[in-house]
Every structure is written in C-alpha cells, then in structure tokens.
Amino acid sequence: MILKGRVYRVGDNINTDVIMPGRWCHLTDEAELAKHCMEDHDRDFLQKIKPGDIIVADENFGCGSSREVAPLSIKAAGIGAIVARTYARIFYRNCINIGLPIFESPACAAATGPDDGLSIDVFGGKIINHTRGGEFAFAPFPEFMKTIMDKGGLQGWVMERLGR
C-alpha cells in the first residue's frame, strides 16, 4: 500500500488538547469532531488541508491525555497519515486502533517542510520526499498491526473475528 499526500507541518509537543480541544470531547459524530480538529493550533487547519494530506511532526506528537477523539478527529478530517520523530505511546496505539496510519521516522521529520509531497510505502518501510528529495526508513508494522490496519482498525478486526 502506497500513501501519497502533501505535508501539513507541526513542531514539538502537539498535545491531544490542541488536536481535539476538551470543550468538544463530548461529540460522537466524526464529521462534527473533524470540524474542530487542530483548531487551537491553527484556526485555518481545515481550509489548509486536503484529503490524504500527511501531518509531519517533531517530538512527542499526541502527548497529554489519552483522549481517543484526538486521532479520530484527525482521521475524520481526511488526514491520510502521520509521520513524526516520536509519539506519545498511547496516542500511537489509539491511531492503530482506529486505522490511522502512523509512522515514526526522525530523519524524515527533520528533512521535511510544509507542503512537501510525500509517498509512504506502508508495508515496505519507506518514505520518499518528492519535493526536497530523500528516502527515509521506518520500522514496518508487525504482522498483527498490519492485520488491524488492513481491517480499518481494531473495530473492523474484531467484527471480522466475531463474524467467523
């Protein structure tokens, strides 16, 4: 699977309260969650992104509380993947659980700027920056995570297993 998108660039320590402000955490509709994604970081976030765009971040993306609506709002907003130097571990796993592709690549994050075009070979462990040049490795998902991602997240995986 190859993902392609334009980069929306952020820095260090983007926390879950910035990704999905607490005042909106009562929402359950994904379309409504998407409307408020990243609004405390960038009021114009939704106007700047297009479906399939890729968030590229520096250190500790998704830190803070473990609110599951933060990665859900990113996915609902149409972001195709996230690449960062490092993540808060629970945020990372919440992304896997909802089927939002997430990759750790310090070298890619260091060499990528706003609006760069990236392609990500999800299972091959490679990111290519088509704007600045460069190829960057990341550790591919273990088999059990590939299966979860292939089913669109943990819910899809569980539903398939229950249907057998």
Biotite code that builds the C-alpha atoms (Angstrom):
import biotite.structure as struc

atoms = struc.array([
    struc.Atom([0.000, 0.000, 0.000], chain_id="A", res_id=1, res_name="MET", atom_name="CA", element="C"),
    struc.Atom([1.385, 3.412, -1.009], chain_id="A", res_id=2, res_name="ILE", atom_name="CA", element="C"),
    struc.Atom([0.022, 6.599, 0.585], chain_id="A", res_id=3, res_name="LEU", atom_name="CA", element="C"),
    struc.Atom([0.633, 9.943, -1.133], chain_id="A", res_id=4, res_name="LYS", atom_name="CA", element="C"),
    struc.Atom([-0.035, 13.398, 0.216], chain_id="A", res_id=5, res_name="GLY", atom_name="CA", element="C"),
    struc.Atom([1.062, 16.929, 0.843], chain_id="A", res_id=6, res_name="ARG", atom_name="CA", element="C"),
    struc.Atom([2.638, 17.797, 4.180], chain_id="A", res_id=7, res_name="VAL", atom_name="CA", element="C"),
    struc.Atom([1.000, 19.805, 6.935], chain_id="A", res_id=8, res_name="TYR", atom_name="CA", element="C"),
    struc.Atom([3.973, 20.551, 9.222], chain_id="A", res_id=9, res_name="ARG", atom_name="CA", element="C"),
    struc.Atom([3.883, 20.952, 13.009], chain_id="A", res_id=10, res_name="VAL", atom_name="CA", element="C"),
    struc.Atom([6.556, 21.113, 15.703], chain_id="A", res_id=11, res_name="GLY", atom_name="CA", element="C"),
    struc.Atom([7.187, 19.542, 19.104], chain_id="A", res_id=12, res_name="ASP", atom_name="CA", element="C"),
    struc.Atom([4.743, 18.534, 21.826], chain_id="A", res_id=13, res_name="ASN", atom_name="CA", element="C"),
    struc.Atom([1.470, 18.859, 19.946], chain_id="A", res_id=14, res_name="ILE", atom_name="CA", element="C"),
    struc.Atom([-0.822, 17.543, 22.652], chain_id="A", res_id=15, res_name="ASN", atom_name="CA", element="C"),
    struc.Atom([-4.233, 15.936, 22.442], chain_id="A", res_id=16, res_name="THR", atom_name="CA", element="C"),
    struc.Atom([-5.914, 19.048, 23.877], chain_id="A", res_id=17, res_name="ASP", atom_name="CA", element="C"),
    struc.Atom([-4.578, 21.044, 20.928], chain_id="A", res_id=18, res_name="VAL", atom_name="CA", element="C"),
    struc.Atom([-5.550, 18.297, 18.472], chain_id="A", res_id=19, res_name="ILE", atom_name="CA", element="C"),
    struc.Atom([-9.072, 18.000, 19.893], chain_id="A", res_id=20, res_name="MET", atom_name="CA", element="C"),
    struc.Atom([-9.914, 20.672, 22.471], chain_id="A", res_id=21, res_name="PRO", atom_name="CA", element="C"),
    struc.Atom([-11.618, 19.374, 25.602], chain_id="A", res_id=22, res_name="GLY", atom_name="CA", element="C"),
    struc.Atom([-14.661, 21.553, 25.008], chain_id="A", res_id=23, res_name="ARG", atom_name="CA", element="C"),
    struc.Atom([-15.553, 19.300, 22.041], chain_id="A", res_id=24, res_name="TRP", atom_name="CA", element="C"),
    struc.Atom([-14.787, 15.875, 23.543], chain_id="A", res_id=25, res_name="CYS", atom_name="CA", element="C"),
    struc.Atom([-18.471, 15.240, 24.197], chain_id="A", res_id=26, res_name="HIS", atom_name="CA", element="C"),
    struc.Atom([-19.078, 14.955, 20.438], chain_id="A", res_id=27, res_name="LEU", atom_name="CA", element="C"),
    struc.Atom([-19.523, 11.489, 18.995], chain_id="A", res_id=28, res_name="THR", atom_name="CA", element="C"),
    struc.Atom([-20.228, 12.261, 15.324], chain_id="A", res_id=29, res_name="ASP", atom_name="CA", element="C"),
    struc.Atom([-16.999, 12.015, 13.328], chain_id="A", res_id=30, res_name="GLU", atom_name="CA", element="C"),
    struc.Atom([-17.995, 14.833, 10.963], chain_id="A", res_id=31, res_name="ALA", atom_name="CA", element="C"),
    struc.Atom([-18.534, 17.128, 13.940], chain_id="A", res_id=32, res_name="GLU", atom_name="CA", element="C"),
    struc.Atom([-15.214, 16.072, 15.500], chain_id="A", res_id=33, res_name="LEU", atom_name="CA", element="C"),
    struc.Atom([-13.457, 16.849, 12.205], chain_id="A", res_id=34, res_name="ALA", atom_name="CA", element="C"),
    struc.Atom([-14.769, 20.428, 12.294], chain_id="A", res_id=35, res_name="LYS", atom_name="CA", element="C"),
    struc.Atom([-12.777, 21.088, 15.464], chain_id="A", res_id=36, res_name="HIS", atom_name="CA", element="C"),
    struc.Atom([-9.589, 19.172, 14.690], chain_id="A", res_id=37, res_name="CYS", atom_name="CA", element="C"),
    struc.Atom([-6.446, 21.204, 15.444], chain_id="A", res_id=38, res_name="MET", atom_name="CA", element="C"),
    struc.Atom([-8.468, 24.410, 15.883], chain_id="A", res_id=39, res_name="GLU", atom_name="CA", element="C"),
    struc.Atom([-6.459, 25.506, 18.919], chain_id="A", res_id=40, res_name="ASP", atom_name="CA", element="C"),
    struc.Atom([-3.236, 25.001, 16.970], chain_id="A", res_id=41, res_name="HIS", atom_name="CA", element="C"),
    struc.Atom([-4.346, 26.546, 13.673], chain_id="A", res_id=42, res_name="ASP", atom_name="CA", element="C"),
    struc.Atom([-7.807, 28.047, 13.184], chain_id="A", res_id=43, res_name="ARG", atom_name="CA", element="C"),
    struc.Atom([-7.450, 27.516, 9.416], chain_id="A", res_id=44, res_name="ASP", atom_name="CA", element="C"),
    struc.Atom([-6.341, 23.876, 9.606], chain_id="A", res_id=45, res_name="PHE", atom_name="CA", element="C"),
    struc.Atom([-9.377, 22.527, 7.757], chain_id="A", res_id=46, res_name="LEU", atom_name="CA", element="C"),
    struc.Atom([-9.023, 25.101, 4.992], chain_id="A", res_id=47, res_name="GLN", atom_name="CA", element="C"),
    struc.Atom([-5.330, 24.289, 4.561], chain_id="A", res_id=48, res_name="LYS", atom_name="CA", element="C"),
    struc.Atom([-5.611, 20.508, 4.252], chain_id="A", res_id=49, res_name="ILE", atom_name="CA", element="C"),
    struc.Atom([-6.921, 18.244, 1.531], chain_id="A", res_id=50, res_name="LYS", atom_name="CA", element="C"),
    struc.Atom([-7.987, 14.597, 1.824], chain_id="A", res_id=51, res_name="PRO", atom_name="CA", element="C"),
    struc.Atom([-4.935, 12.373, 2.052], chain_id="A", res_id=52, res_name="GLY", atom_name="CA", element="C"),
    struc.Atom([-2.578, 15.062, 3.366], chain_id="A", res_id=53, res_name="ASP", atom_name="CA", element="C"),
    struc.Atom([0.081, 13.941, 5.813], chain_id="A", res_id=54, res_name="ILE", atom_name="CA", element="C"),
    struc.Atom([0.855, 15.548, 9.156], chain_id="A", res_id=55, res_name="ILE", atom_name="CA", element="C"),
    struc.Atom([4.603, 15.644, 9.813], chain_id="A", res_id=56, res_name="VAL", atom_name="CA", element="C"),
    struc.Atom([5.602, 16.465, 13.384], chain_id="A", res_id=57, res_name="ALA", atom_name="CA", element="C"),
    struc.Atom([8.676, 16.689, 15.541], chain_id="A", res_id=58, res_name="ASP", atom_name="CA", element="C"),
    struc.Atom([8.977, 15.222, 19.066], chain_id="A", res_id=59, res_name="GLU", atom_name="CA", element="C"),
    struc.Atom([6.203, 13.827, 21.251], chain_id="A", res_id=60, res_name="ASN", atom_name="CA", element="C"),
    struc.Atom([3.199, 14.212, 18.938], chain_id="A", res_id=61, res_name="PHE", atom_name="CA", element="C"),
    struc.Atom([-0.051, 13.308, 20.714], chain_id="A", res_id=62, res_name="GLY", atom_name="CA", element="C"),
    struc.Atom([1.225, 13.882, 24.250], chain_id="A", res_id=63, res_name="CYS", atom_name="CA", element="C"),
    struc.Atom([-1.168, 14.771, 27.044], chain_id="A", res_id=64, res_name="GLY", atom_name="CA", element="C"),
    struc.Atom([-4.350, 12.934, 27.893], chain_id="A", res_id=65, res_name="SER", atom_name="CA", element="C"),
    struc.Atom([-5.274, 9.653, 26.256], chain_id="A", res_id=66, res_name="SER", atom_name="CA", element="C"),
    struc.Atom([-8.426, 11.030, 24.626], chain_id="A", res_id=67, res_name="ARG", atom_name="CA", element="C"),
    struc.Atom([-9.357, 8.731, 21.788], chain_id="A", res_id=68, res_name="GLU", atom_name="CA", element="C"),
    struc.Atom([-11.208, 11.504, 19.954], chain_id="A", res_id=69, res_name="VAL", atom_name="CA", element="C"),
    struc.Atom([-7.897, 13.227, 19.093], chain_id="A", res_id=70, res_name="ALA", atom_name="CA", element="C"),
    struc.Atom([-6.729, 10.684, 16.489], chain_id="A", res_id=71, res_name="PRO", atom_name="CA", element="C"),
    struc.Atom([-10.334, 10.095, 15.445], chain_id="A", res_id=72, res_name="LEU", atom_name="CA", element="C"),
    struc.Atom([-10.739, 13.798, 14.626], chain_id="A", res_id=73, res_name="SER", atom_name="CA", element="C"),
    struc.Atom([-7.534, 13.713, 12.544], chain_id="A", res_id=74, res_name="ILE", atom_name="CA", element="C"),
    struc.Atom([-8.772, 10.730, 10.563], chain_id="A", res_id=75, res_name="LYS", atom_name="CA", element="C"),
    struc.Atom([-12.242, 12.255, 10.170], chain_id="A", res_id=76, res_name="ALA", atom_name="CA", element="C"),
    struc.Atom([-10.681, 15.494, 8.879], chain_id="A", res_id=77, res_name="ALA", atom_name="CA", element="C"),
    struc.Atom([-9.224, 13.476, 5.999], chain_id="A", res_id=78, res_name="GLY", atom_name="CA", element="C"),
    struc.Atom([-5.571, 13.243, 7.030], chain_id="A", res_id=79, res_name="ILE", atom_name="CA", element="C"),
    struc.Atom([-4.120, 10.143, 5.377], chain_id="A", res_id=80, res_name="GLY", atom_name="CA", element="C"),
    struc.Atom([-1.177, 9.522, 7.718], chain_id="A", res_id=81, res_name="ALA", atom_name="CA", element="C"),
    struc.Atom([1.066, 10.992, 10.388], chain_id="A", res_id=82, res_name="ILE", atom_name="CA", element="C"),
    struc.Atom([4.870, 10.923, 10.413], chain_id="A", res_id=83, res_name="VAL", atom_name="CA", element="C"),
    struc.Atom([6.784, 12.161, 13.468], chain_id="A", res_id=84, res_name="ALA", atom_name="CA", element="C"),
    struc.Atom([10.132, 11.927, 15.209], chain_id="A", res_id=85, res_name="ARG", atom_name="CA", element="C"),
    struc.Atom([8.393, 10.446, 18.271], chain_id="A", res_id=86, res_name="THR", atom_name="CA", element="C"),
    struc.Atom([4.903, 9.949, 19.685], chain_id="A", res_id=87, res_name="TYR", atom_name="CA", element="C"),
    struc.Atom([3.194, 9.607, 22.983], chain_id="A", res_id=88, res_name="ALA", atom_name="CA", element="C"),
    struc.Atom([2.775, 5.835, 23.075], chain_id="A", res_id=89, res_name="ARG", atom_name="CA", element="C"),
    struc.Atom([-0.930, 5.774, 23.935], chain_id="A", res_id=90, res_name="ILE", atom_name="CA", element="C"),
    struc.Atom([-1.665, 8.196, 21.064], chain_id="A", res_id=91, res_name="PHE", atom_name="CA", element="C"),
    struc.Atom([0.303, 5.926, 18.739], chain_id="A", res_id=92, res_name="TYR", atom_name="CA", element="C"),
    struc.Atom([-1.729, 2.901, 19.766], chain_id="A", res_id=93, res_name="ARG", atom_name="CA", element="C"),
    struc.Atom([-5.015, 4.831, 19.572], chain_id="A", res_id=94, res_name="ASN", atom_name="CA", element="C"),
    struc.Atom([-4.156, 5.641, 15.943], chain_id="A", res_id=95, res_name="CYS", atom_name="CA", element="C"),
    struc.Atom([-3.555, 1.962, 15.189], chain_id="A", res_id=96, res_name="ILE", atom_name="CA", element="C"),
    struc.Atom([-6.815, 1.052, 16.923], chain_id="A", res_id=97, res_name="ASN", atom_name="CA", element="C"),
    struc.Atom([-8.822, 3.348, 14.615], chain_id="A", res_id=98, res_name="ILE", atom_name="CA", element="C"),
    struc.Atom([-6.841, 2.503, 11.478], chain_id="A", res_id=99, res_name="GLY", atom_name="CA", element="C"),
    struc.Atom([-4.997, 5.830, 11.086], chain_id="A", res_id=100, res_name="LEU", atom_name="CA", element="C"),
    struc.Atom([-1.576, 5.120, 9.541], chain_id="A", res_id=101, res_name="PRO", atom_name="CA", element="C"),
    struc.Atom([1.177, 6.448, 11.797], chain_id="A", res_id=102, res_name="ILE", atom_name="CA", element="C"),
    struc.Atom([4.927, 6.217, 11.259], chain_id="A", res_id=103, res_name="PHE", atom_name="CA", element="C"),
    struc.Atom([7.981, 7.099, 13.327], chain_id="A", res_id=104, res_name="GLU", atom_name="CA", element="C"),
    struc.Atom([10.850, 8.495, 11.250], chain_id="A", res_id=105, res_name="SER", atom_name="CA", element="C"),
    struc.Atom([13.126, 11.073, 12.873], chain_id="A", res_id=106, res_name="PRO", atom_name="CA", element="C"),
    struc.Atom([15.112, 11.506, 9.643], chain_id="A", res_id=107, res_name="ALA", atom_name="CA", element="C"),
    struc.Atom([12.008, 12.192, 7.562], chain_id="A", res_id=108, res_name="CYS", atom_name="CA", element="C"),
    struc.Atom([10.649, 14.660, 10.107], chain_id="A", res_id=109, res_name="ALA", atom_name="CA", element="C"),
    struc.Atom([13.982, 16.507, 10.157], chain_id="A", res_id=110, res_name="ALA", atom_name="CA", element="C"),
    struc.Atom([14.167, 16.785, 6.359], chain_id="A", res_id=111, res_name="ALA", atom_name="CA", element="C"),
    struc.Atom([10.539, 17.608, 5.548], chain_id="A", res_id=112, res_name="THR", atom_name="CA", element="C"),
    struc.Atom([8.921, 21.017, 5.242], chain_id="A", res_id=113, res_name="GLY", atom_name="CA", element="C"),
    struc.Atom([5.418, 22.392, 4.784], chain_id="A", res_id=114, res_name="PRO", atom_name="CA", element="C"),
    struc.Atom([3.712, 21.467, 1.520], chain_id="A", res_id=115, res_name="ASP", atom_name="CA", element="C"),
    struc.Atom([6.339, 18.863, 0.557], chain_id="A", res_id=116, res_name="ASP", atom_name="CA", element="C"),
    struc.Atom([4.944, 15.896, -1.350], chain_id="A", res_id=117, res_name="GLY", atom_name="CA", element="C"),
    struc.Atom([5.479, 12.519, 0.297], chain_id="A", res_id=118, res_name="LEU", atom_name="CA", element="C"),
    struc.Atom([4.764, 8.935, -0.603], chain_id="A", res_id=119, res_name="SER", atom_name="CA", element="C"),
    struc.Atom([4.784, 6.256, 2.061], chain_id="A", res_id=120, res_name="ILE", atom_name="CA", element="C"),
    struc.Atom([5.255, 2.568, 1.332], chain_id="A", res_id=121, res_name="ASP", atom_name="CA", element="C"),
    struc.Atom([3.245, 1.423, 4.340], chain_id="A", res_id=122, res_name="VAL", atom_name="CA", element="C"),
    struc.Atom([4.390, -2.182, 4.422], chain_id="A", res_id=123, res_name="PHE", atom_name="CA", element="C"),
    struc.Atom([7.804, -1.635, 2.835], chain_id="A", res_id=124, res_name="GLY", atom_name="CA", element="C"),
    struc.Atom([9.003, 0.802, 5.498], chain_id="A", res_id=125, res_name="GLY", atom_name="CA", element="C"),
    struc.Atom([9.992, 3.645, 3.178], chain_id="A", res_id=126, res_name="LYS", atom_name="CA", element="C"),
    struc.Atom([9.031, 7.321, 2.823], chain_id="A", res_id=127, res_name="ILE", atom_name="CA", element="C"),
    struc.Atom([10.044, 9.371, -0.225], chain_id="A", res_id=128, res_name="ILE", atom_name="CA", element="C"),
    struc.Atom([10.079, 13.166, -0.220], chain_id="A", res_id=129, res_name="ASN", atom_name="CA", element="C"),
    struc.Atom([9.325, 14.115, -3.818], chain_id="A", res_id=130, res_name="HIS", atom_name="CA", element="C"),
    struc.Atom([9.823, 17.846, -3.222], chain_id="A", res_id=131, res_name="THR", atom_name="CA", element="C"),
    struc.Atom([13.218, 18.002, -1.500], chain_id="A", res_id=132, res_name="ARG", atom_name="CA", element="C"),
    struc.Atom([14.449, 14.559, -2.422], chain_id="A", res_id=133, res_name="GLY", atom_name="CA", element="C"),
    struc.Atom([15.367, 11.893, 0.056], chain_id="A", res_id=134, res_name="GLY", atom_name="CA", element="C"),
    struc.Atom([14.291, 8.456, 1.078], chain_id="A", res_id=135, res_name="GLU", atom_name="CA", element="C"),
    struc.Atom([13.674, 7.630, 4.729], chain_id="A", res_id=136, res_name="PHE", atom_name="CA", element="C"),
    struc.Atom([13.188, 4.340, 6.514], chain_id="A", res_id=137, res_name="ALA", atom_name="CA", element="C"),
    struc.Atom([10.812, 3.468, 9.307], chain_id="A", res_id=138, res_name="PHE", atom_name="CA", element="C"),
    struc.Atom([10.104, 0.199, 11.073], chain_id="A", res_id=139, res_name="ALA", atom_name="CA", element="C"),
    struc.Atom([7.202, -1.502, 9.283], chain_id="A", res_id=140, res_name="PRO", atom_name="CA", element="C"),
    struc.Atom([4.238, -2.622, 11.351], chain_id="A", res_id=141, res_name="PHE", atom_name="CA", element="C"),
    struc.Atom([4.452, -6.048, 12.987], chain_id="A", res_id=142, res_name="PRO", atom_name="CA", element="C"),
    struc.Atom([2.119, -8.610, 11.384], chain_id="A", res_id=143, res_name="GLU", atom_name="CA", element="C"),
    struc.Atom([-0.652, -8.246, 13.985], chain_id="A", res_id=144, res_name="PHE", atom_name="CA", element="C"),
    struc.Atom([-0.705, -4.459, 13.460], chain_id="A", res_id=145, res_name="MET", atom_name="CA", element="C"),
    struc.Atom([-0.744, -4.892, 9.675], chain_id="A", res_id=146, res_name="LYS", atom_name="CA", element="C"),
    struc.Atom([-3.819, -7.050, 10.089], chain_id="A", res_id=147, res_name="THR", atom_name="CA", element="C"),
    struc.Atom([-5.531, -4.459, 12.303], chain_id="A", res_id=148, res_name="ILE", atom_name="CA", element="C"),
    struc.Atom([-4.664, -1.645, 9.859], chain_id="A", res_id=149, res_name="MET", atom_name="CA", element="C"),
    struc.Atom([-5.854, -3.742, 6.909], chain_id="A", res_id=150, res_name="ASP", atom_name="CA", element="C"),
    struc.Atom([-9.269, -4.070, 8.595], chain_id="A", res_id=151, res_name="LYS", atom_name="CA", element="C"),
    struc.Atom([-9.535, -0.301, 9.125], chain_id="A", res_id=152, res_name="GLY", atom_name="CA", element="C"),
    struc.Atom([-8.741, -0.529, 12.815], chain_id="A", res_id=153, res_name="GLY", atom_name="CA", element="C"),
    struc.Atom([-9.445, -2.658, 15.836], chain_id="A", res_id=154, res_name="LEU", atom_name="CA", element="C"),
    struc.Atom([-13.218, -2.496, 15.454], chain_id="A", res_id=155, res_name="GLN", atom_name="CA", element="C"),
    struc.Atom([-13.044, -3.910, 11.919], chain_id="A", res_id=156, res_name="GLY", atom_name="CA", element="C"),
    struc.Atom([-10.650, -6.607, 13.062], chain_id="A", res_id=157, res_name="TRP", atom_name="CA", element="C"),
    struc.Atom([-12.935, -7.621, 15.954], chain_id="A", res_id=158, res_name="VAL", atom_name="CA", element="C"),
    struc.Atom([-16.051, -7.572, 13.774], chain_id="A", res_id=159, res_name="MET", atom_name="CA", element="C"),
    struc.Atom([-14.401, -9.888, 11.268], chain_id="A", res_id=160, res_name="GLU", atom_name="CA", element="C"),
    struc.Atom([-13.312, -12.265, 14.001], chain_id="A", res_id=161, res_name="ARG", atom_name="CA", element="C"),
    struc.Atom([-16.801, -12.321, 15.544], chain_id="A", res_id=162, res_name="LEU", atom_name="CA", element="C"),
    struc.Atom([-18.326, -12.994, 12.141], chain_id="A", res_id=163, res_name="GLY", atom_name="CA", element="C"),
    struc.Atom([-16.391, -16.244, 11.688], chain_id="A", res_id=164, res_name="ARG", atom_name="CA", element="C"),
])
